[in-house]
Amino acid sequence: MTPDWKYCITLYRADWPDIEQWCVVNLGNFDDTWYKLGIDIAQQVVDGRVKTIWYFKQDHHAVLFALKWS
């Protein structure tokens, strides 16, 4: 990621569409204040976990996200 996306959180949860909706409502638009990499299909095939990686430009957005979803 570019230097603008300083804060990264990795989740192993299948409810990522709910998380995306929460981000839009609480943090703003995708690719403006937050960004999500797509699901790692290989990880899901190997061990059944759904892995998503979330990036944030501002520390307080990353903290709110972690408090809610981690």
N, CA, C and O atoms as a GROMACS GRO file, in nm:
protein
  280
    1MET      N    1   0.084  -0.118   0.000
    1MET     CA    2   0.000   0.000   0.000
    1MET      C    3   0.088   0.125   0.000
    1MET      O    4   0.207   0.119   0.032
    2THR      N    5   0.028   0.234  -0.036
    2THR     CA    6   0.102   0.360  -0.038
    2THR      C    7   0.124   0.410   0.105
    2THR      O    8   0.060   0.363   0.198
    3PRO      N    9   0.214   0.504   0.122
    3PRO     CA   10   0.241   0.558   0.256
    3PRO      C   11   0.120   0.624   0.322
    3PRO      O   12   0.119   0.640   0.444
    4ASP      N   13   0.019   0.662   0.245
    4ASP     CA   14  -0.101   0.723   0.303
    4ASP      C   15  -0.178   0.626   0.392
    4ASP      O   16  -0.245   0.667   0.486
    5TRP      N   17  -0.169   0.497   0.362
    5TRP     CA   18  -0.243   0.395   0.436
    5TRP      C   19  -0.152   0.336   0.543
    5TRP      O   20  -0.098   0.227   0.526
    6LYS      N   21  -0.135   0.408   0.651
    6LYS     CA   22  -0.036   0.374   0.754
    6LYS      C   23  -0.080   0.262   0.847
    6LYS      O   24   0.005   0.193   0.903
    7TYR      N   25  -0.209   0.243   0.865
    7TYR     CA   26  -0.260   0.153   0.968
    7TYR      C   27  -0.328   0.033   0.905
    7TYR      O   28  -0.415   0.048   0.819
    8CYS      N   29  -0.288  -0.085   0.947
    8CYS     CA   30  -0.335  -0.209   0.886
    8CYS      C   31  -0.388  -0.304   0.993
    8CYS      O   32  -0.325  -0.322   1.097
    9ILE      N   33  -0.504  -0.363   0.967
    9ILE     CA   34  -0.563  -0.461   1.057
    9ILE      C   35  -0.607  -0.582   0.975
    9ILE      O   36  -0.676  -0.566   0.874
   10THR      N   37  -0.567  -0.700   1.017
   10THR     CA   38  -0.606  -0.824   0.951
   10THR      C   39  -0.712  -0.893   1.034
   10THR      O   40  -0.697  -0.911   1.155
   11LEU      N   41  -0.820  -0.932   0.968
   11LEU     CA   42  -0.929  -1.003   1.036
   11LEU      C   43  -0.948  -1.140   0.972
   11LEU      O   44  -0.921  -1.159   0.853
   12TYR      N   45  -0.994  -1.232   1.051
   12TYR     CA   46  -1.033  -1.365   1.003
   12TYR      C   47  -1.180  -1.384   1.040
   12TYR      O   48  -1.213  -1.449   1.139
   13ARG      N   49  -1.266  -1.325   0.959
   13ARG     CA   50  -1.410  -1.327   0.984
   13ARG      C   51  -1.484  -1.337   0.851
   13ARG      O   52  -1.441  -1.280   0.751
   14ALA      N   53  -1.593  -1.410   0.852
   14ALA     CA   54  -1.671  -1.428   0.730
   14ALA      C   55  -1.775  -1.317   0.710
   14ALA      O   56  -1.836  -1.310   0.603
   15ASP      N   57  -1.796  -1.232   0.809
   15ASP     CA   58  -1.899  -1.129   0.798
   15ASP      C   59  -1.846  -0.997   0.742
   15ASP      O   60  -1.891  -0.889   0.782
   16TRP      N   61  -1.750  -1.005   0.650
   16TRP     CA   62  -1.688  -0.884   0.596
   16TRP      C   63  -1.787  -0.789   0.528
   16TRP      O   64  -1.762  -0.668   0.531
   17PRO      N   65  -1.899  -0.836   0.467
   17PRO     CA   66  -1.992  -0.737   0.411
   17PRO      C   67  -2.053  -0.646   0.519
   17PRO      O   68  -2.074  -0.527   0.495
   18ASP      N   69  -2.080  -0.702   0.637
   18ASP     CA   70  -2.130  -0.620   0.748
   18ASP      C   71  -2.025  -0.520   0.793
   18ASP      O   72  -2.056  -0.407   0.828
   19ILE      N   73  -1.902  -0.564   0.792
   19ILE     CA   74  -1.792  -0.476   0.833
   19ILE      C   75  -1.776  -0.362   0.733
   19ILE      O   76  -1.756  -0.247   0.772
   20GLU      N   77  -1.785  -0.393   0.605
   20GLU     CA   78  -1.777  -0.287   0.502
   20GLU      C   79  -1.887  -0.184   0.523
   20GLU      O   80  -1.861  -0.064   0.516
   21GLN      N   81  -2.008  -0.229   0.548
   21GLN     CA   82  -2.120  -0.137   0.569
   21GLN      C   83  -2.095  -0.050   0.692
   21GLN      O   84  -2.122   0.070   0.689
   22TRP      N   85  -2.044  -0.109   0.799
   22TRP     CA   86  -2.011  -0.032   0.919
   22TRP      C   87  -1.907   0.075   0.886
   22TRP      O   88  -1.918   0.188   0.933
   23CYS      N   89  -1.807   0.040   0.807
   23CYS     CA   90  -1.704   0.136   0.769
   23CYS      C   91  -1.763   0.255   0.693
   23CYS      O   92  -1.728   0.370   0.721
   24VAL      N   93  -1.852   0.227   0.599
   24VAL     CA   94  -1.914   0.336   0.521
   24VAL      C   95  -1.992   0.429   0.613
   24VAL      O   96  -1.980   0.551   0.603
   25VAL      N   97  -2.070   0.372   0.701
   25VAL     CA   98  -2.156   0.451   0.790
   25VAL      C   99  -2.073   0.528   0.892
   25VAL      O  100  -2.103   0.644   0.921
   26ASN      N  101  -1.969   0.466   0.947
   26ASN     CA  102  -1.896   0.525   1.059
   26ASN      C  103  -1.764   0.593   1.024
   26ASN      O  104  -1.718   0.680   1.099
   27LEU      N  105  -1.703   0.554   0.912
   27LEU     CA  106  -1.571   0.608   0.880
   27LEU      C  107  -1.567   0.689   0.750
   27LEU      O  108  -1.477   0.770   0.730
   28GLY      N  109  -1.663   0.666   0.662
   28GLY     CA  110  -1.662   0.737   0.535
   28GLY      C  111  -1.653   0.641   0.418
   28GLY      O  112  -1.674   0.521   0.432
   29ASN      N  113  -1.621   0.696   0.304
   29ASN     CA  114  -1.622   0.619   0.180
   29ASN      C  115  -1.499   0.530   0.162
   29ASN      O  116  -1.389   0.562   0.208
   30PHE      N  117  -1.523   0.418   0.095
   30PHE     CA  118  -1.415   0.328   0.056
   30PHE      C  119  -1.314   0.405  -0.028
   30PHE      O  120  -1.351   0.488  -0.111
   31ASP      N  121  -1.188   0.377  -0.007
   31ASP     CA  122  -1.075   0.437  -0.080
   31ASP      C  123  -1.058   0.586  -0.050
   31ASP      O  124  -0.983   0.656  -0.117
   32ASP      N  125  -1.129   0.634   0.052
   32ASP     CA  126  -1.111   0.771   0.096
   32ASP      C  127  -1.050   0.771   0.236
   32ASP      O  128  -0.945   0.831   0.258
   33THR      N  129  -1.117   0.705   0.331
   33THR     CA  130  -1.066   0.696   0.467
   33THR      C  131  -1.028   0.554   0.506
   33THR      O  132  -0.955   0.533   0.603
   34TRP      N  133  -1.076   0.456   0.430
   34TRP     CA  134  -1.045   0.316   0.458
   34TRP      C  135  -1.037   0.240   0.326
   34TRP      O  136  -1.089   0.284   0.224
   35TYR      N  137  -0.971   0.124   0.332
   35TYR     CA  138  -0.953   0.041   0.213
   35TYR      C  139  -0.945  -0.105   0.257
   35TYR      O  140  -0.887  -0.135   0.361
   36LYS      N  141  -1.003  -0.195   0.180
   36LYS     CA  142  -0.998  -0.337   0.212
   36LYS      C  143  -0.943  -0.415   0.095
   36LYS      O  144  -0.987  -0.399  -0.018
   37LEU      N  145  -0.844  -0.500   0.124
   37LEU     CA  146  -0.800  -0.594   0.023
   37LEU      C  147  -0.901  -0.708   0.014
   37LEU      O  148  -0.968  -0.739   0.113
   38GLY      N  149  -0.912  -0.767  -0.101
   38GLY     CA  150  -1.007  -0.875  -0.121
   38GLY      C  151  -0.977  -0.998  -0.037
   38GLY      O  152  -0.872  -1.008   0.025
   39ILE      N  153  -1.070  -1.089  -0.037
   39ILE     CA  154  -1.058  -1.212   0.040
   39ILE      C  155  -0.944  -1.296  -0.017
   39ILE      O  156  -0.929  -1.308  -0.138
   40ASP      N  157  -0.866  -1.353   0.072
   40ASP     CA  158  -0.757  -1.443   0.033
   40ASP      C  159  -0.817  -1.583   0.014
   40ASP      O  160  -0.831  -1.658   0.110
   41ILE      N  161  -0.851  -1.616  -0.109
   41ILE     CA  162  -0.916  -1.743  -0.140
   41ILE      C  163  -0.826  -1.862  -0.103
   41ILE      O  164  -0.874  -1.964  -0.054
   42ALA      N  165  -0.696  -1.850  -0.126
   42ALA     CA  166  -0.604  -1.959  -0.094
   42ALA      C  167  -0.606  -1.989   0.056
   42ALA      O  168  -0.608  -2.106   0.096
   43GLN      N  169  -0.607  -1.885   0.138
   43GLN     CA  170  -0.615  -1.904   0.283
   43GLN      C  171  -0.742  -1.978   0.320
   43GLN      O  172  -0.741  -2.067   0.404
   44GLN      N  173  -0.852  -1.941   0.257
   44GLN     CA  174  -0.980  -2.004   0.286
   44GLN      C  175  -0.979  -2.152   0.248
   44GLN      O  176  -1.035  -2.234   0.321
   45VAL      N  177  -0.917  -2.185   0.135
   45VAL     CA  178  -0.910  -2.324   0.091
   45VAL      C  179  -0.821  -2.406   0.185
   45VAL      O  180  -0.854  -2.520   0.218
   46VAL      N  181  -0.710  -2.349   0.227
   46VAL     CA  182  -0.613  -2.422   0.309
   46VAL      C  183  -0.668  -2.451   0.449
   46VAL      O  184  -0.661  -2.564   0.496
   47ASP      N  185  -0.721  -2.349   0.516
   47ASP     CA  186  -0.762  -2.372   0.655
   47ASP      C  187  -0.906  -2.329   0.688
   47ASP      O  188  -0.946  -2.332   0.804
   48GLY      N  189  -0.982  -2.290   0.587
   48GLY     CA  190  -1.123  -2.257   0.609
   48GLY      C  191  -1.150  -2.119   0.666
   48GLY      O  192  -1.265  -2.084   0.691
   49ARG      N  193  -1.044  -2.041   0.688
   49ARG     CA  194  -1.064  -1.907   0.744
   49ARG      C  195  -1.078  -1.804   0.633
   49ARG      O  196  -1.014  -1.815   0.528
   50VAL      N  197  -1.161  -1.704   0.656
   50VAL     CA  198  -1.179  -1.593   0.561
   50VAL      C  199  -1.091  -1.478   0.610
   50VAL      O  200  -1.116  -1.419   0.715
   51LYS      N  201  -0.989  -1.447   0.532
   51LYS     CA  202  -0.893  -1.343   0.570
   51LYS      C  203  -0.918  -1.216   0.488
   51LYS      O  204  -0.926  -1.220   0.366
   52THR      N  205  -0.931  -1.104   0.560
   52THR     CA  206  -0.940  -0.974   0.495
   52THR      C  207  -0.839  -0.881   0.561
   52THR      O  208  -0.811  -0.893   0.680
   53ILE      N  209  -0.785  -0.789   0.482
   53ILE     CA  210  -0.688  -0.693   0.533
   53ILE      C  211  -0.745  -0.554   0.509
   53ILE      O  212  -0.783  -0.518   0.398
   54TRP      N  213  -0.751  -0.477   0.616
   54TRP     CA  214  -0.813  -0.344   0.617
   54TRP      C  215  -0.706  -0.239   0.644
   54TRP      O  216  -0.621  -0.257   0.731
   55TYR      N  217  -0.711  -0.130   0.568
   55TYR     CA  218  -0.615  -0.020   0.582
   55TYR      C  219  -0.688   0.109   0.614
   55TYR      O  220  -0.802   0.132   0.572
   56PHE      N  221  -0.620   0.194   0.691
   56PHE     CA  222  -0.677   0.322   0.733
   56PHE      C  223  -0.572   0.430   0.724
   56PHE      O  224  -0.453   0.406   0.747
   57LYS      N  225  -0.616   0.551   0.690
   57LYS     CA  226  -0.523   0.664   0.682
   57LYS      C  227  -0.501   0.727   0.819
   57LYS      O  228  -0.393   0.780   0.846
   58GLN      N  229  -0.601   0.723   0.904
   58GLN     CA  230  -0.591   0.791   1.032
   58GLN      C  231  -0.595   0.691   1.147
   58GLN      O  232  -0.669   0.593   1.144
   59ASP      N  233  -0.516   0.718   1.247
   59ASP     CA  234  -0.506   0.625   1.359
   59ASP      C  235  -0.637   0.607   1.434
   59ASP      O  236  -0.669   0.496   1.476
   60HIS      N  237  -0.714   0.714   1.451
   60HIS     CA  238  -0.839   0.700   1.526
   60HIS      C  239  -0.941   0.614   1.452
   60HIS      O  240  -1.024   0.550   1.516
   61HIS      N  241  -0.937   0.611   1.320
   61HIS     CA  242  -1.024   0.521   1.245
   61HIS      C  243  -0.983   0.376   1.268
   61HIS      O  244  -1.068   0.289   1.285
   62ALA      N  245  -0.854   0.350   1.267
   62ALA     CA  246  -0.805   0.214   1.292
   62ALA      C  247  -0.841   0.169   1.434
   62ALA      O  248  -0.876   0.053   1.454
   63VAL      N  249  -0.832   0.258   1.530
   63VAL     CA  250  -0.866   0.223   1.668
   63VAL      C  251  -1.014   0.191   1.680
   63VAL      O  252  -1.050   0.090   1.741
   64LEU      N  253  -1.101   0.274   1.623
   64LEU     CA  254  -1.246   0.247   1.628
   64LEU      C  255  -1.278   0.113   1.563
   64LEU      O  256  -1.356   0.034   1.616
   65PHE      N  257  -1.216   0.088   1.449
   65PHE     CA  258  -1.237  -0.037   1.378
   65PHE      C  259  -1.193  -0.157   1.463
   65PHE      O  260  -1.266  -0.256   1.475
   66ALA      N  261  -1.076  -0.147   1.521
   66ALA     CA  262  -1.024  -0.257   1.603
   66ALA      C  263  -1.111  -0.280   1.725
   66ALA      O  264  -1.136  -0.395   1.761
   67LEU      N  265  -1.157  -0.175   1.789
   67LEU     CA  266  -1.244  -0.191   1.905
   67LEU      C  267  -1.376  -0.261   1.868
   67LEU      O  268  -1.428  -0.341   1.945
   68LYS      N  269  -1.427  -0.229   1.752
   68LYS     CA  270  -1.553  -0.287   1.710
   68LYS      C  271  -1.538  -0.430   1.660
   68LYS      O  272  -1.620  -0.515   1.695
   69TRP      N  273  -1.436  -0.460   1.579
   69TRP     CA  274  -1.432  -0.586   1.504
   69TRP      C  275  -1.323  -0.685   1.547
   69TRP      O  276  -1.329  -0.801   1.508
   70SER      N  277  -1.227  -0.644   1.625
   70SER     CA  278  -1.120  -0.738   1.664
   70SER      C  279  -1.158  -0.817   1.787
   70SER      O  280  -1.080  -0.900   1.833
   0.00000   0.00000   0.00000
